[in-house]
Amino acid sequence: MIVIEVKKESANESNLSIIKRFSRRVQSSGVIRQLKSKRYAARPKSDFKRKRETLKRIGRRAEIEYLRKLGKLPDVQHQKPH
């Protein structure tokens, strides 16, 4: 945790200038950037969900391969882009 502290430099310094100085320090410290990056970070998927998706993908591939062997799907060869 980063602690940013701003104190009044002189007796006649206005509150607005203190707020501006504080804002500049916060910007330069990178606190806001860190918070924004954490705000939209996705949580890692649970083991159960990853396994379920993997099994689903394996099942789809097996089904496609089965249909190809029956001749119901054409053999498609993917070309690499140049």
PASEBA-1860 file (N, C-alpha, C; in nm, 3 decimals):
! residues 82
1> MIVIEVKK> 0.084/-0.118/0.000/0.000/0.000/0.000/0.088/0.124/0.000 ~ 0.060/0.216/-0.084/0.135/0.340/-0.094/0.060/0.448/-0.018 ~ 0.130/0.515/0.071/0.070/0.624/0.148/0.121/0.756/0.090 ~ 0.028/0.838/0.049/0.062/0.968/-0.008/0.013/1.075/0.089 ~ 0.105/1.157/0.132/0.072/1.258/0.232/0.116/1.395/0.181 ~ 0.030/1.493/0.197/0.061/1.630/0.157/0.029/1.721/0.274 ~ 0.125/1.803/0.311/0.104/1.898/0.421/0.110/2.041/0.368 ~ 0.048/2.129/0.440/0.047/2.269/0.403/0.189/2.325/0.415
9> ESANESNL> 0.238/2.387/0.307/0.375/2.438/0.308/0.388/2.573/0.377 ~ 0.288/2.654/0.359/0.291/2.786/0.425/0.152/2.816/0.482 ~ 0.146/2.912/0.566/0.020/2.945/0.633/-0.084/3.000/0.535 ~ -0.038/3.066/0.430/-0.134/3.126/0.337/-0.155/3.042/0.211 ~ -0.117/2.916/0.210/-0.140/2.829/0.094/-0.288/2.789/0.090 ~ -0.349/2.800/-0.027/-0.492/2.773/-0.038/-0.518/2.622/-0.042 ~ -0.640/2.588/-0.007/-0.679/2.447/-0.010/-0.676/2.391/-0.152 ~ -0.708/2.474/-0.249/-0.708/2.430/-0.388/-0.568/2.388/-0.432
17> SIIKRFSR> -0.467/2.465/-0.392/-0.330/2.431/-0.432/-0.285/2.302/-0.363 ~ -0.330/2.278/-0.242/-0.297/2.153/-0.172/-0.360/2.035/-0.243 ~ -0.485/2.051/-0.285/-0.555/1.944/-0.357/-0.485/1.915/-0.490 ~ -0.444/2.022/-0.560/-0.373/2.003/-0.687/-0.241/1.930/-0.666 ~ -0.169/1.966/-0.563/-0.041/1.901/-0.534/-0.062/1.753/-0.500 ~ -0.167/1.726/-0.424/-0.200/1.587/-0.390/-0.235/1.508/-0.516 ~ -0.314/1.567/-0.603/-0.353/1.500/-0.728/-0.231/1.467/-0.813 ~ -0.139/1.561/-0.822/-0.016/1.536/-0.901/0.064/1.421/-0.842
25> RVQSSGVI> 0.074/1.416/-0.710/0.149/1.307/-0.644/0.082/1.172/-0.668 ~ -0.050/1.171/-0.662/-0.122/1.046/-0.686/-0.100/1.000/-0.830 ~ -0.106/1.093/-0.925/-0.084/1.059/-1.065/0.057/1.005/-1.086 ~ 0.155/1.070/-1.028/0.294/1.028/-1.051/0.327/0.897/-0.980 ~ 0.254/0.863/-0.872/0.284/0.740/-0.800/0.233/0.615/-0.873 ~ 0.134/0.630/-0.961/0.082/0.517/-1.037/-0.025/0.438/-0.965 ~ -0.079/0.490/-0.856/-0.181/0.420/-0.779/-0.307/0.400/-0.864 ~ -0.347/0.504/-0.934/-0.470/0.497/-1.013/-0.455/0.394/-1.125
33> RQLKSKRY> -0.340/0.391/-1.188/-0.315/0.295/-1.296/-0.326/0.151/-1.243 ~ -0.271/0.126/-1.124/-0.279/-0.007/-1.064/-0.424/-0.045/-1.035 ~ -0.498/0.047/-0.979/-0.637/0.018/-0.945/-0.720/-0.010/-1.070 ~ -0.698/0.067/-1.176/-0.774/0.044/-1.298/-0.740/-0.090/-1.361 ~ -0.614/-0.131/-1.353/-0.577/-0.260/-1.410/-0.639/-0.374/-1.330 ~ -0.652/-0.358/-1.199/-0.714/-0.462/-1.117/-0.865/-0.464/-1.134 ~ -0.921/-0.351/-1.169/-1.067/-0.340/-1.178/-1.125/-0.434/-1.283 ~ -1.058/-0.447/-1.396/-1.111/-0.528/-1.505/-1.038/-0.661/-1.519
41> AARPKSDF> -0.958/-0.699/-1.423/-0.888/-0.826/-1.430/-0.987/-0.940/-1.410 ~ -0.978/-1.040/-1.496/-1.069/-1.154/-1.486/-1.015/-1.254/-1.385 ~ -1.104/-1.310/-1.309/-1.064/-1.413/-1.215/-1.027/-1.539/-1.291 ~ -0.933/-1.615/-1.241/-0.900/-1.741/-1.308/-1.017/-1.838/-1.297 ~ -1.036/-1.918/-1.402/-1.147/-2.013/-1.403/-1.119/-2.126/-1.304 ~ -1.225/-2.179/-1.247/-1.209/-2.287/-1.152/-1.167/-2.414/-1.227 ~ -1.110/-2.508/-1.154/-1.067/-2.633/-1.214/-1.184/-2.706/-1.279 ~ -1.299/-2.704/-1.213/-1.416/-2.772/-1.266/-1.457/-2.716/-1.401
49> KRKRETLK> -1.461/-2.582/-1.412/-1.501/-2.519/-1.538/-1.401/-2.549/-1.649 ~ -1.271/-2.544/-1.616/-1.170/-2.573/-1.718/-1.182/-2.717/-1.768 ~ -1.203/-2.810/-1.676/-1.217/-2.950/-1.715/-1.342/-2.970/-1.800 ~ -1.453/-2.907/-1.761/-1.577/-2.920/-1.837/-1.561/-2.866/-1.979 ~ -1.496/-2.750/-1.994/-1.473/-2.694/-2.127/-1.381/-2.782/-2.210 ~ -1.279/-2.838/-2.146/-1.187/-2.926/-2.218/-1.259/-3.051/-2.267 ~ -1.341/-3.111/-2.182/-1.416/-3.229/-2.222/-1.514/-3.198/-2.335 ~ -1.575/-3.080/-2.329/-1.667/-3.039/-2.434/-1.594/-3.025/-2.568
57> RIGRRAEI> -1.474/-2.963/-2.563/-1.394/-2.944/-2.683/-1.350/-3.079/-2.742 ~ -1.308/-3.170/-2.655/-1.266/-3.302/-2.700/-1.385/-3.375/-2.764 ~ -1.502/-3.361/-2.703/-1.622/-3.424/-2.758/-1.659/-3.370/-2.895 ~ -1.649/-3.239/-2.912/-1.680/-3.179/-3.043/-1.583/-3.227/-3.150 ~ -1.454/-3.235/-3.115/-1.355/-3.282/-3.212/-1.382/-3.427/-3.250 ~ -1.418/-3.509/-3.152/-1.447/-3.650/-3.180/-1.569/-3.661/-3.271 ~ -1.671/-3.579/-3.246/-1.792/-3.580/-3.329/-1.761/-3.539/-3.473 ~ -1.681/-3.436/-3.489/-1.643/-3.391/-3.624/-1.563/-3.499/-3.696
65> EYLRKLGK> -1.471/-3.560/-3.626/-1.390/-3.667/-3.685/-1.479/-3.785/-3.726 ~ -1.577/-3.818/-3.644/-1.670/-3.926/-3.673/-1.750/-3.895/-3.799 ~ -1.800/-3.772/-3.810/-1.877/-3.733/-3.928/-1.789/-3.731/-4.053 ~ -1.664/-3.694/-4.040/-1.573/-3.698/-4.154/-1.552/-3.841/-4.203 ~ -1.536/-3.932/-4.108/-1.515/-4.072/-4.145/-1.637/-4.130/-4.214 ~ -1.755/-4.083/-4.176/-1.878/-4.129/-4.241/-1.898/-4.064/-4.378 ~ -1.823/-3.958/-4.405/-1.835/-3.888/-4.533/-1.940/-3.780/-4.531 ~ -1.990/-3.744/-4.416/-2.092/-3.640/-4.407/-2.032/-3.501/-4.400
73> LPDVQHQK> -1.904/-3.493/-4.371/-1.833/-3.365/-4.371/-1.714/-3.376/-4.465 ~ -1.691/-3.273/-4.546/-1.576/-3.279/-4.637/-1.446/-3.262/-4.558 ~ -1.338/-3.321/-4.609/-1.206/-3.301/-4.548/-1.157/-3.161/-4.586 ~ -1.140/-3.079/-4.487/-1.097/-2.943/-4.510/-0.954/-2.930/-4.460 ~ -0.866/-2.887/-4.551/-0.728/-2.864/-4.511/-0.709/-2.714/-4.495 ~ -0.662/-2.674/-4.380/-0.642/-2.533/-4.352/-0.510/-2.488/-4.413 ~ -0.516/-2.374/-4.481/-0.395/-2.317/-4.540/-0.341/-2.209/-4.449 ~ -0.212/-2.205/-4.436/-0.150/-2.101/-4.355/-0.148/-1.971/-4.433
81> PH> -0.182/-1.860/-4.368/-0.174/-1.731/-4.437/-0.029/-1.690/-4.463 ~ -0.010/-1.622/-4.572/0.126/-1.582/-4.609/0.167/-1.455/-4.542
END
